[in-house]
C-alpha cells in the first residue's frame, strides 16, 4: 500500500469514526432532551389545568352556597340550583354537570338528551367507567378523572380531565372538565420540532464529513514524506473545527428547543398568576404551590433554549402582553417601568408580534441584569410608516462599539438584531451613562407582507 494512501486512510477512518460517534451522541442527547421536555410540558400543563378545574368548581360551589347553605331540601330549591348551574359556563366547551350518587344524570347543558338517564354503567371508548369514577372521587372529598368525552365545539371524541365533588345533603355529584386535546397538540409540535432540528444537525454532520473527506483527499494528493507533519497539523485543526461545529449545532438545537416550550410555560404561568390575582385571599393553597412548581419547571426548560411563540400574545395582543411583561419586570426588579402605546393599535401578524415581544423581553432581562436602572420606559408606536418599539432606561449604560467587537459579549443584542432582520426590520442601540435606548423598527411594507402571508 502506498504511503499516500496510508496517510489518507489514517486521516479518513478516525474522522469518519469521530463523526459517527458525534452523530450518535447528538441523536441520543436529542431523544433524551425531547423525552424530558415532553414530560415537563405535560406535567406543567396538567398542573395548571387541575388548578383551573378546582377554581371553576369552587366558583360553582360559591354560586350554590346561598341555596345549599339554606338548609332546605325541597324540590323547588334543588330545581333552582340546577337552573343556576346550567347557566354557568366558561367557553363553548366549558360547562358543569350534575348526577345523583346512583349515576342518574340531573343536568347536562351541552347534552340534554342525557338528563334523567341512568349512566352508572356507561363507559367511554377506552373502557373507563366514567360516572362510577367521578362519583368515587366525589365521595372521597373531590378528585380528578381522565376519560374520553364528546367535545361540543368539534363534535368529536376528545380526551378530557374531569373534577368532581359531592353535595352530600342533596345526594349530588357536581363536576366539570377541561378537554386535553391541546396538550397532545403541543407535545406533537415539540416532537416535530425536535425531529426537524435533529435532521438538520445530521445533514450538517454529513456535509462536514463529505467536505472533510474531500479536503483530506486533496491534501493526500499533494502529500509527501517531508510534509507529513504539516498534514498532521492540518488534520488536528480539522478535527477541532469538526468539534466546534458540533458544539455550535448543539447550541443551536438547545436554543431551538427552548424557544418553543418556554413560551408555553410562560403563558401558563401568566394565566395562573392572573387566576391568583382574581381570586385574591380565596385562592386555594394548592394554586400558589402549583405556580411555584411551574416557575421551577420554566427555569429548567429555559436552560434548553427553545423558540416558542409566547401564548399570551394570542390571548391579549402585543400591547397588553407588553404591559403584562412590564408588570412582571417591576415585581422582580423593583425598577419603575412605564408602558406607552401611541397611534391606532392594529392587529399584527403573528411572527412580527413574536419578534417584538421577544426583543422587549430580552431588553428588559439585560436591564435587570446589567443596567442598575431606576426607571425604564417601553414605548410602542403605530404609524403610517410602520411600527416602532423603544426600550429606554436611565442605567449606567455601556460601550456599544466594544460590545460589537467583543465576541464574548453582546450575544443578546446580536440575537435581537438577527430576529428583527428576519422580518425585514432594523435595530438601533444608543447608550451613554444615564440613558440607554434600544429601537426596533418594522416598516409598513414588512407588516403588509406578513399580513398577506398569514391571509394566504
Buried (B, 14 or more C-beta within 10 A) or exposed (E): EEEBEEBBEBBBEEBEEBBEEBBEEBBEBBEEBBEBBBEBBBEBBBBBBBBBBBBBBBBBEEBBEEBBEEEBEEEEBBEBBBEBBBEBBBEEBBBBBBBBBEBBBBBBBBBEEBBEEEBBEBBBEEEBBBBBBBBBBBBEEBBBBBBBBBBBEEEEBBBBBBBBBBBEEBEBBBBBBBBBBEBEEBBEBBEEBBEEBBEBBBEBBEEBBEEBBEBBEEBBEEBEEEEEEEBEEBBEEBBEEBEEBBEEBBEBBBBBBBBBBBBBBBBBBBBBBBBBEEBEEEBBEEBBEBBEEBBEBBEBBBEBBBBBBBBBBEBBBBBBBBBBBBBBBBEEBEBEBEBEBEEEEEEBBEBBBBBBBBBBBBBBEBBBEBBEBEEBBBBBBBEEEBBBBBBBBBBBBBEBEEBBEEEEBBEBBBBBBEBBEEBBBBBEBEBEEEEBBBBBBBBEEBBEBBBEEEEE
